[in-house]
Structure formats: C-alpha cells, structure tokens
C-alpha cells in the first residue's frame, strides 16, 4: 500500500469519527447579534407618545430540538428615549426543514438610560428606573445548511410598566416597544 493511500484512509477515518461524534450532540450553543426597527409608545396618565425606534442587541443561548433558551441584551433608542433591557427568553419551535417557525416569550428588566421631554423649548430629563419587562415573539429561523449560521426574522412586542416617576405627580409612564428584528446566530 502506498503512503498516499494510507494518508487518504486516515483522513477519511478521522472525518468520519468527527462527524459521528458531532451527530450525537443534542444541544447547539450559540452567540449572535441583532438589529431591529419599530415603534415605541409611552403610556402616561393623560398623554400617549409614540416615536420610531431602533434596537441593537446581543444573544447567548442553547438550541434544543423543540425549545430554545436565550439570554439577551438590548439597547433601545428613539428620538427622546434611550434605555437597556436584559431578558431571558424561551422559544417553542415548530417542526420544518429549512424555514423553522417559532413562538416565544421572555421576562427580564429595563434599566438605565433616560427620557427627555421638550415642552415649549424647555427640556426635562427623567432617569429610567430598573423595572420588570415582558415580551412576546413570533418569527422564523432560516437554517443555512453546511454553515454554523442561523438567521431569525421576528416580530416582537415588549412591555415595561412604570419606567420612571414624574416628580410632584403620581404619573409613571409605561413603555411599549414593538417592531421587526433580524438576528444572526453563530453555532459553536
């Protein structure tokens, strides 16, 4: 047997063993990033305010055959409100081949940032309190075969009550963030 044939048999054996070892893995771990656009509405006692918004975020998670668990950080930005959100999400995946639909929910908190209100040329800045936040998602995953990448497109809505207190009143606006997000996940 020539040395080239022996080398070829060795390489094929190693690749076969490596793929067989990876085939038994039940969970995929991933890291990713996301961008999104949508709207942001603040509900106050006598006034509602809606602005377009952008979202930038990062995720770290575990993908199982039926469920997906994920930790998420988001930076939420609109013309007069900037804040952060940290969420823990659970997704239920519907079986499919290339495009995988899913539904999900999350719980976490909104923290840091500020809301600037300009009235008659006078600007007032309110600091965002740390408060609970809840969200729901509906989307689809596009699985890029042979690559360790997955792409998600989803509609999402997040609610955070009483994000700050207006001084000298009992008013505490609620935040409703909604929109579309695109997420890229790298499987490792």
Phi, psi and omega in degrees: 000133180283160180295327179294321178294320178295320178296316180297317178296321179295315181295316179298320179296316179295315180296321178296316179294320181295317180291325178292324178292323180284336182293334180277356182289126182269325184245139172255131175263145184213162173225147183198178178224161182213156172225153180202160175226155179174218181227161181222122180240131173255124179259113176249178185302313184239005186212134174248140183229124181240133179224153170292152183219162174235152179227136173231136185206173177224149181226153174218127186202184180228126183253114178258170182302322183250328183240163173223130177251143187208138168259139188222141170240135179231143168250118183256130184223133169223186184297332182227006179223128174233131178204175180238155176221138173240125186228154169243123187243151173230128180243141171252124184262140175264137184295138178193184183256295184258312177260118186250106178289152178209162174227145184207170177213158181211158177222146181181219181210153171259138183208157175063171178094187182207162176234122181253125178248126177249120181227120180056040177081358180254126180261134175238131182250130177246134177276134180286130176279159171282122183214161181294153177218149182226145179214158176227144183226148174219123184197194180216142176257134174255117184267116178275106184297145178069001176239149179276042181235144172225143180241135179244138169239125184213151168264143187213147174223134180232139179235131176226114181279150171049063184284340171198166180249130176280123183299147177066015175218175174260017183278129173224103183293150174257146181253131173237116180247129182215152179163195180245140180231149172241130185231137173246131181238130176259121181273129177234000000 
